[in-house]
Amino acid sequence: MEEIEQLRQQLQQQEKLASLGTLSAGIAHEIQNPLSFVINFSKLSDKLLRDLADIVEDNVDKLPEDDRLDAMEIMDDLRENMAKITEHGERAVSIIRGILLVSRGKDNEFLPTDVCKIVKEYVWLSYHAMRANNKGFNVAIHEHYEEGLPLMMVIPQDLSRAVLNVMNNACHAVWKKQLSAVENYHPEVSVCVKVEGANLVIGIADNGIGMNEEVKRRLFEDFFTTKPIGQGTGLGMGITRDIVENKHGGTITFESEEGEGTVFTITIPVRK
């Protein structure tokens, strides 16, 4: 009866997550339009600033030296602010597109994808989600992305989901260790994307609580979770293995030492 009740609660949680996925897709779609206005007007404002700078330069002999210097300094600050608005606005648009891709991407469709960009976005999405739900959570994230990687043929909405699942587990592992008040403990997660031979390799390592032998043995079992009810469904790693091995023809392996941390390695053949 306890197992049935646990399964019922997990299924309810899964249904809730599915509803939240639909809701997040709708929110993401609605946010796109105002974000586009923010980006477009920041670019327009930057152009107007350049025009103003030209006017000031043409009339430099008519302005007192102090006023001219103040005007140039203000314009420099405004130009820098506009650049930041555009940069972060475009990053937000990129994240929203990723969310929409996950929610409505075509099943099993391989597309040319910037894998480094996807990994980076979903690593940080996981981090910020953990921060939002757990007061006091923080972790140092060390990123190593091989430069010059070409676009890779992957199923982007599925690969992003796999990265998110592994990163969520890494964040949870370091958070649990942080709560145990280990002396001089500094939570860390290392992320690596590279090509080795004919394979794309994605590595995510943490210095969290690690796994005992039972967790190692049952890690990919459906509905097996070490998280409290309401925080995990026990489906994430099973889904991740299916994405990597069955959909992409790759492998997902891990090394873990209890109390020391875990390293996950996703290896996917490069499709041509």
N, C-alpha and C positions, 0 to 999 in steps of 0.2 A: 504493500500500500504506500509506503514511503517513496519507493521508486516511481510509482504511478503519479503520485502527487508532485514529485520533482519534475517528471516529464511534462505534466500538465502546465506547471509554472514556466518551464523552458519554452514550451510551445506558445504560451501566451506572450512571453517576452519576444519570441521570434515574430509573432503577428504584430506586436507593437513596433518592432524595428522595421517591418515591411511598411507599416503605415507611416512611420517617420520618414522612410525613404521616399515615399510618394510625396509627402508634404515638403521635404527638403528640395525635391526636384521642382515643385511648383514655386517655392520661394526663390530658388536660384533663377528660374525663368523670369520672375517678376523683377528681380534685382538688376538683371542685365540692362534694361532700358535706362534707369537713372544713372547707372555706372557709365554707360556710353555717353550720356550727357556730360558727366563730370570730366571724363577723359577728353572729349571733343572741345569743351569750353576751356580746359586747361591748356590745350594745344593752341586754341585761338588766342587766349590771353598771352601766351608766350610769343606769338607772332606780333601782337599789339605792343608788347614790351620792346621787341626788336625795332618796331617802327618808331616808338617813343625814343629809344636810344639814338636812332638816326637823327631825329629832330633835335635832340639835345646836342648832339655832336655838331650839327649844322649851325647851331646858335650858341656855340660855346663862348664866343666873344661877347655875347650880350648878357651872360650870367655871371654874377659874382663867383669867385673861386670857391667859397664855402658852399654856396647853393649848388654849384655844379657837382662838387664832390659828394654832397648829401644825396643828390638826385641819382648819381651813378651807383652809390652804395645801396640805396633803396631798390633800384632796378635789379641789381645783382641778387639781392635777397629774394625779390619777387620771382626772378627767373629760376633760382634754385628751388623755391617753394613749388613753382609750377612743374618743374621736372620731377619732384618727389610725388606730387599728386598724380601725374601721368604714370610714373613707374608703378606705384602701389595700386592705382586704379586698374592698370593692365594686368597686374598680378592677380587682383581679385576676379577680373573677368576670366583669366586663365583657370583659376580654381573652380569658378562656377561652371565653365565649360566641362571641366573634368567631372563634376558632380552630375551634370546632365548626361555626360557620356556613360557614366556608370549606371544611371537610372534607365536610360533608353537606348543604349548601344545595341547593335544587332548581335545576336548570339553567334559566337564562334567566328566572328569576322576579323581576319588579320588585317591590320592597317599599319602603314609606315608611321612609326612612333618615336618621339624623343624620350627614350627610356629614362635617362638621367633626370629630365624635367618631371616626369610622372613620379619617380621615386621620391624626389625632393619634395614635391607638393604633398604627397600622401604621408610622408614621414612627419612633416610639420603639421598637417591636419590632425594626425593622431596625437601629437604633442599638445596642440592647443585644445583639443577635446578633453584630454586628460587634465590639463590645467583648469579647464572650466568646471570639471566635475569633482575635482579633489583639491581643496584649499591647501596651499603649501607645497604642492607638487612642483618639482623642477628637475631638470636633467640636462647635463652637458651633452650636446649632440655633435659628434665629430663626423664630418662628411668628406668622402673621397670619391669624386666622379672622374672617370677617365676622360680626358679632353679629346675632342675631335671624333667622338663616336658618331657614326652615321645613323640615320633613322633605321629602326629595326622593325621587322614584321612581327607584331604581337597582337593579341586581343587586348586593347588598352583598358577597357573597363574591367576586365577580369584580372589583368596583371596589377592594376592599381588596388583592387580589392585584396589581392594576396599580400601586397606590401603593407596595406593598412592593417590586416589581421596580424601579421608578424610584428609590426611596430607596436600595435596595441598590447600584445603580450609582453614585449620588451619594456614598455612603459609601466605596465602593471607589475612586472617583476622587480624593477628598481624601486617602485613606490612601496611595495610590501617590505622590501629590505630597509628602505628609509624609515618606515613606521616602526621597525623593530629596534630603532635607535642604536644601530651598530656604530661604535666609536670611530670618528674620523672617516665616515663613509661619504663618498661623493658619487652620486648616481651618474652613470655615463652610458651612452649608446653610440656605437660606431656604425656608420653606414657606408657601404662601398659598392660601386657599380663599375664593372670593367668587362673587357672581352679577353678570354683566354682560349687561344686556338680557335675552334669553330663554335665556341659557346659564349653566351652572355651570362655573366655571373653577378648575382646580387647578394651581398652579405649584410646581415644585421646582427650585431653583437651587443650584449648588455652585460653589466656586472651586477645583476640582480640576485634573486634568491636561488636561481638554478632549479634543477628538477631532481626529484628522487627517482628511484627505479620504477615505481608504479606509474608516475606521471610520464616518464619516458616511454614505458610500454604502451600506455593507453592514449598517448597524445593525440593521435589522429582518429580516435573513436568518436563517432557521432554522439553528442550530448554529454561527453565527458568534459568537465570543467573544474578548475580549482578556484574559480571566482565565486563569490556569494551569489545567491539567486537574485536576479534582477540586474546583475552586472555582466553576466556571460551566458550564452546559450549552449556552449559546448559544440558548436558547429563550425567555428571559424577555421580551425586547423584542418579539419576534414575537407572543407571547401577549398582551402588553400592548396592542399595536396592534389585535389582534383583539377584545379586550374593549372598547376604547374605540370603535373605528370600526364594527365589525360588530354587536356586541351592543347598544351604547348609541347608535349613530348619530352619534358625535361625531368629533373629530379629536385627534390627538396630534402636536405639532410640537416642534422643538428648535432652539436656536441654540447653537453651540459654537465656541470659539476655542482652538486648541491651546495648552496651557500656562496658560490663563486661567480656564477653567471652562465649564459647560454649564447651560442653562436648558431644562427640559422644561415644556410647557404642555398640559394635558389640558382639552379643551373639550367639554362634553356638553350637548345641548339639555335644557332643563327640561321634564320630562313632567308633564302635568296629568291 
